[in-house]
């Protein structure tokens, strides 16, 4: 009993750090510069404790050791030839090796740390939706103050954003046709796409909790996550929800699969037109988001072909900036993971990412796990459209996909 309690405490601590690491406002406050180092140390200590508590229940100890050694040697060779940002990359490699072990600690249906992450994100979803309605829409609760915010800093000059007790922040707004300007629900994250990213991953994980039993319908936690995704007004999140419900709908009654496929063609056309309208409205109403996103793919591919095998070096943003046009001199942030990994890590590092996704899809088909496939496919989609190339949550998911079969064997 005590083992489960202590494991749960460690898992929730690690899950909270994973959330903080994934573009949270707390890490973008210049007054809290030490938070990154503090969470890094806590993550290592919490992981060692969790592994120590559960060392006897690790599925395949020898395989875990070999995987850790392989990853270390693989990236050790890479760092010899690309020693750019070596200190930060070694710190990241340590996290990767630790997560290989942490992900072996099972929960009910998934690794314990991912279940804790999903549960915490449900709590954040509920809290943020309530705060969004009360604080940002009907404004019955005033801000408790403002904090400096360096996510949108220009030439080192940071902005200030409203905070509500440091549990909810207003970082972005959006102009909508017929509605006007409203605040987007960004919860505790730097911008709406980052909030949507975390809500989407949590939704995929919650959906995957039913991979091994007959579908029992949508849960309350999934409903809250859907509402949270919608409140971000992130096109990426909207498209992912459409894709998920489309896949689930086609699978619901295989007897009418062909008829559904025929029926869905005009529906998809309407959906695509609607998405294009939404993207067009974003451009018309003054945001450069769409142009920047498309340009990032161009920049990433150009940078990749300059150093195709080893890339420009992990974390080497300067290589990407050098291939950007002068029109985005103050908008050098990158928006997708797939071309960032290709550009910075080249084929050498990209092979690890590709291998993880391929293994995840393979196991999903082998064990006929629809929700498992949706988890891998959804993560791949987010990887192609959102920037979280080296965040802890993506590393954890990639490790999960490589060893996905241990969660399907008892199905």
N, C-alpha and C positions, 0 to 999 in steps of 0.2 A: 504493500500500500504506500509506504513512504517513498519507495523507488518511483512509483508513478507520479506522486506529488512533486518530488524534486525534479523529475524529468519534465513535468509540465511547466514548472516555474522557469527552468532553463530554456525550454522551447519558446515560451512566450517572450522571454527577454531577448532571445536571438531574433524572433520574428519582429519584435518592435524595432530592433536595430536594422533589420532588412528594410523595413518601411522607411525609417529615417534615412537610410542610405539611398533610397530610390527617389531622389530629387525632392526631398522635403524642404519646406520653408526654413526649418530649424537650421539646416546646414547652409542656407543662403543668407543668414544673418551675420554680417561682419563682426558683430559684437560677441558671437559665439564661435570663434575660430577654433577653439580647442575641442569643440564637440565631436569633430570628426576623429581626432586621436583618441578621445575618451571612449567613443562607441567602438572603435577598432579594438582597443584593449579589452573592453567588456565582451566583445564578440568572441575573441580568442579564449578568454577565461571561461565564459559560459559554455562554449563548445567543448573545451577540455572536460569540464564538469559533466556535461551531458553524455559525452562519449565514455567517460570513466564509469558513470552509473550504469550504462547499458552495454559495456564492452562484451559481456558474455552472451548477449542476444544478437550480436551482429551476424548477419546471414552467412557471409563468406569472408572470414578474416583474411585469408591468404590473398583472395582476389582484391580486397580493399587495399592491402599493402602494396600489391603489384601495381594497381591503378595509380596510387599515390606516387610511387617511384617513377612510373612511366611519365606521368604529367610533369613531374619535377625535371626529369631528363629532357623531355621534349621541349619545354620552355627554356631550360638552361642553355640548350643549343641555340635557340632563337635569340636569347639575350646576348650571347657571345657576338653574334653578327649585327644585332640591333639593340645596342645598350642605351637607347634613348629613354629618358625618364626611368632609369633603372630602379631607383629607390621605390617609387610608387608601384612599379610593375612587380617588384619582388614582394611588396606588401600584398598586392592583389593575388599573386601566386600562392602565398601562404593561406589566404582565404579560400582559394580553390581547393587546396589540399585538405584543409580542415573540413570544408563542406562535403568532400567525398566521404568522410567518416560520419559527419552529422546526418547526412541523408540516409545512412544505413539504419538509423533509429526509427523504427516503424511506429506509426500511429494506428488508428483503426483501419483506414483504407489507403493512406498515403504516408509519406515521411512525416513524423511528428511535427517538425518545424514548419512544413507547408500547411498542415492543418491549423496550426497556431496562427500563421500568417493570414490565412483565409478568415478565421474567426475574428481576428483583430480588425481586418479590413471591413468586415460586416459591421462591427461596432463603429468604425470611423464613418462608414456609409450612412448609418442611421443618424449619428450625431451631426454629420455635415449637412444632410438633407434638412433636418430640423433647423439647424442654425442658418442655412441658406434661406429658408422660408421666412424665419423670424427676423433675421438680421439684414439680409441682402434684398429680399423682395418687399416685405411689408414694413420692415425697418422699425419694429417695436423694441428692439434691443440695440442700443448704441455701441460703438466700438469702445473697448477699454483703453485704447491707445493706438499708437503706430510704432512700427519697428523698421529699421533700415533693411533694405532688401537689395542684394547685389546680383540677383539672377538677371535683371534687366539693366545692369550698370553700363554706362557709356563713358569710356575714357576714365574709368575708375570712380565715376560719380554715381553713387547708388541712389535709388528712389526710396520712398517710404510707403508702406502699405498698412491698411487698418488691420488690427488684430482684436480678437475677442477672447481674452484670457489665454492666448497662445494655444488654443485648441481649434481655432477656426480663423482663416485668413481670407482676405479679399485681394486677390492678385491680378484678376483679369475681368474685363467686361466684354460684351459683344453687342453689335447692332443687328437687330433682327428686323426683317421687313414686316410692316404693319404693327410691330410691337415697340420698336425703338431700342434704346440702350438698357441692358440689364447686366447684373453681375453674374458671372459664371461660378458654379460650385467647384472650387479647386481644393476644398477641404484643407489639408495641411501640406499641400504640394505646391510647387513653384508655378505651375500653370495647368490649364484644363487638360491638355493631352497627357500630362503626367498623372493627374488624378484619375483620368479615364483609364490609363494604362493599369494602374494598381487595382481599380475596381474591376476591370475586365479580367485580370489574372485571377483575382479572388473568385469571380463568377465562374471561370473555367474550372478552378479547383473544386468549388462547391458542386458544380455540375458533375464533376468526375467522382465525387463521393458515392454516386449511385452506379458506378461502372460495373459493379459485380452483382447487382440485384435488379429485379424487375422495376422499370421506371414507375415511380410513385407520384409523378407530377412535380410541379415547381414548388419549391420551399419558400418560406417567409424570408429567409436570408437571401435567396436568389432574387426575390422581388425587390428587396431593399437595394441590392446591388444594381439591378436594372434601373431603378429610379435614380440612383446616384450617377450612373453612367449617362442617362438622359439629361440630368441637370448640369452636366459639364459642357453640353453643346459641342462635343468633340466629334467631328465627322468620322474619325477612326473608330471610336466606340460604337457609333450608330451602325456603321457598316459591319462590324464584327457581330453585333446582335442580330442583324438581318441574316448574315451567313449562318450563324448558329441555329436560328429558328428554321431557316430553310432546310438545313441538313436534317434536323430533328423531324420536320414535317414530312420530308421525303421518306424517312425511315419508319414513320409511325405505322403505316399500313402498306407493306410491300406488294400486296395484291394489286393495288391501284397505282403502282409506281410509274408506269408509262403514262397513264392519264394525268397524274400529278405533274410529270415532267412537261407534258404538252401544255397543261394549264398554266404552269409557272412561267413560261417564256414571256407572255405579255406582262405578267406581274413584275418580273425582273427588269423588263424594259422601263416600266413606270418607275421602279425603284431607282434604277440608274439615272433616269432623267431627273428624279427628285434630288438625288445626291449631287448631280451636276449643277442643279439649280442652287443648292445650298452652298456648294463651292463657289459658284459664280457670285452669289450674294455676298459672300465673305470678301471677295475681291472688290465688288462694287462699293461695299460699305467701308472701304479704307484699310483693310488688313492686308499685309503682304504675305500672309501665311502660305497661301497656295503657291505663289510664285517661288517663294523660298524653298518649299518642299520639293518641287520639281527640279529646281536648280541644284539642290543638294545631291540628288541622284547623279546629275551630270558631273558635278564637282568630284563626287566620290569615285565614279568610274574613271575619270581622267587621272586622278591621283593614283588609282590602282594600277593603271597601265604604265605609269612612270616607274613603279617598282612592283611588278606583278607577283613575284615569288615570296619575298619577305615583307613587302609593304614599306611604308615610311617609318614604321615604329609605333608600337602601342601607345596611345595617348598623345601622339604627335599631331595636335590640331593645327599647328602652323603649316604643315604640308597641305592640308585641306584649304586653309585660308588663302594660301598663295595662288590657288586655282579659282578663287572666287572673283567675280567682276567688281569693278569699283562702285557699282550702284548699291552694293550691300556692305559698304565699309563699316557701318555700325551694326550690322546684322550678320555676324559671323558664326552664330550658333548653328550646330548641325541638328538635323531632325530625324534621321533614320539610322538604324543600327547596321543593316546589311552592308551598305556601301562604306560605312565607317570602318567596319571590321576588314572588309576587302582592301580598303585604301591603306589602313594602318598596319594590318597584320598580314596582308597578302594571302596567297594561296595556302601558305604554311599554317597560319593560325586559323584561317577560314575552314580548313579541313576538319578541325575539331568541332566547330559549330555544325557543319554539314553532317558529320558522322552522328552527332547527337540527334538531330532532327530525323535523319533517315532511320536510325535504330528505333526511335519512338514511333514513327509511322509503321515500320515493319511489325513491331510487337502489337500495335493496335489492330492491325489487320489479322495477324496470326491468331490472336486470342479473341477476335471479333468484338472488340471493346469500342463501341461507338463513341462514348464519352471520353475514352482515352485518346481516340483519334482527334476529337474536337479540341482537347487540351493541347495536343501537339500542333495541330493545324492553326489554332488560335494564337498560340505563342509564336509560331513562324510568321503569321500575318502581322502581329505586333512588332516582331523583330524587323520586318521589312518596312514598317511605317512609323515607328517611334524610336526615339533615341534612349536606349538603356543597355548599350553594348557590353559594359563591364560592371553592371550593377549586380549586387549579391543575389537578387531574386532570379535573374536570368541564369546565372551560374548554377543555382540550385536546380532550376528546371532542366537545364541541359544534362546535369548529372542524373536526374530522375529518368529522363528519356533513355539514356544509355542502359540503365538497369530496370527498365519498365516491367520486364517480364515477371519479376518477383511479386508484383501486385496483381498479376493475372493468373498465376499458377493455380490458385485455390478457387478459381471462378467455376 
